[in-house]
Structure formats: structure tokens, C-alpha cells
Amino acid sequence: MTETTIFRLRIKGRVQGVGYREWAMAEALSRGLDGWIRNRSDGSVEILVAGPDETIKDMLGACTQGPPEAQVENIDIKNETDPPPAGFARKPTL
């Protein structure tokens, strides 16, 4: 059985108003990952993502680039222990 990796990401830079959430949701769903995504009031995007370690690493690599209009400056990564519900959801801005 593959161990599940769970990370909370805070993506900073020009990531709001450029389709980052929709892009990231499509990327996560195409990889079969679970979690959620939302804008933060400080202009960042927050993602909770869970799945197999190698798939999570692949998703992290994609998140450093983002969609064409995005300019990712920094990603804060924190390990989490509580898995999200199955599927990938868009949450309201916090």
C-alpha cells in the first residue's frame, strides 16, 4: 500500500485573477489527488493536497509554474496529518 502524503501549500506571487485555482484543481484531479483550494485575503492561494508521495512531488513541481499568466514567487509547504475528504473542492476565500 502506498503511503499518503498531505501538504498545505501557500502559493504567493501573482496567483489571483489569473486562473490559478481552476488550473490547480484540474492538475490535482488529473493526478487523482484529494484536497481543496481557496484564495486568501492576503492575495495568496492555499491548497491542501493529499495523495501518493511521488504524485504529490509532481504536483508541487507543477504548482511552482502555475498557469501561463501566473508568477509564483514563493510556496510555503507544511506537513499535515488529517486527510481531506475524497475529491478536490474549491472553498470560499478566507
C-alpha positions in Angstrom: 0.0 0.0 0.0 1.3 3.5 -0.9 1.8 5.9 1.9 -0.3 9.1 1.7 1.5 12.5 1.8 -0.5 15.5 2.9 0.7 19.1 2.4 -0.8 22.5 3.0 0.6 25.0 0.4 0.5 28.8 0.4 1.4 30.0 -3.0 2.5 33.6 -3.2 3.0 36.0 -6.1 0.6 36.9 -8.9 -1.7 33.9 -8.4 -5.2 35.6 -8.0 -7.1 36.7 -11.1 -5.0 34.6 -13.4 -7.0 31.3 -13.3 -4.6 29.6 -10.8 -7.4 27.9 -8.8 -9.1 26.4 -11.8 -5.7 25.3 -13.2 -4.6 23.7 -9.9 -8.0 21.9 -9.5 -7.6 20.4 -13.0 -4.0 19.4 -12.2 -5.0 17.8 -8.9 -7.9 16.0 -10.4 -5.9 14.7 -13.3 -3.4 13.2 -10.8 -6.2 11.7 -8.7 -5.3 13.8 -5.6 -7.7 14.7 -2.8 -7.9 18.1 -1.1 -9.2 21.7 -1.6 -8.1 25.1 -2.8 -9.0 28.7 -1.9 -7.9 32.3 -2.3 -6.6 34.0 0.8 -7.4 37.7 1.6 -3.7 38.5 1.5 -3.5 37.6 -2.2 -2.1 34.1 -1.9 -3.7 30.8 -2.8 -3.9 28.0 -0.2 -4.1 24.3 -1.2 -4.5 21.2 0.9 -3.5 18.2 -1.1 -3.2 14.5 -0.3 -2.0 11.5 -2.3 0.9 9.2 -3.0 4.3 10.8 -2.3 5.6 10.8 -5.9 2.3 12.2 -7.2 2.4 15.0 -4.6 6.0 15.8 -5.6 4.9 16.1 -9.3 2.0 18.4 -8.2 4.4 20.6 -6.2 6.6 20.9 -9.3 3.6 22.0 -11.4 2.5 24.5 -8.7 5.8 26.3 -8.9 4.9 27.2 -12.5 1.2 27.5 -12.4 -0.9 28.6 -15.4 0.6 30.9 -18.1 -0.4 34.3 -16.5 0.7 33.4 -13.0 4.0 34.5 -11.5 4.8 32.2 -8.5 7.3 33.9 -6.1 7.2 31.5 -3.2 5.4 28.4 -1.9 5.3 27.7 1.9 4.9 24.0 2.5 3.6 22.5 5.7 3.1 18.8 6.5 -0.4 17.9 7.6 -1.7 14.8 9.3 -5.5 14.9 8.8 -6.5 13.8 5.4 -9.1 15.8 3.5 -12.4 14.2 2.2 -12.1 12.3 -1.1 -12.2 14.5 -4.2 -11.0 18.0 -4.8 -13.1 21.1 -3.8 -13.0 24.9 -4.2 -13.5 26.6 -0.9 -14.5 30.2 -0.2 -11.9 32.9 0.3 -10.5 33.1 3.8 
